[in-house]
Amino acid sequence: MKKVTFKKSDALHYFGPRNVDLAKVLGVTPQAVGRYGEYVPELQAYKLRDMLQERLVEIELQEAILRKLKPSSEIQ
């Protein structure tokens, strides 16, 4: 299996701009997030990857539902 890497800056972009936001998502302390280097630790990176995949599936489902509800002339 390919090793998952996740830049801390990308994680903050997707999950909140502050260490405390990322800490809440990961279930760790803000101090722990503050100690991350350029990359999130591997176990946390797997968690973030899975969370993003779940969000993408939710978005795709929402868009599919909206397409069914709106006439095709209203979809941009």
Secondary structure, 3 states (H helix, E strand, C coil): CCCCCCEHHHHHHHHCCCHHHHHHHHCCCHHHHHCCCCECCHHHHHHHHHHHHHHHHHHHHHHHHHHHHCCHHHCC
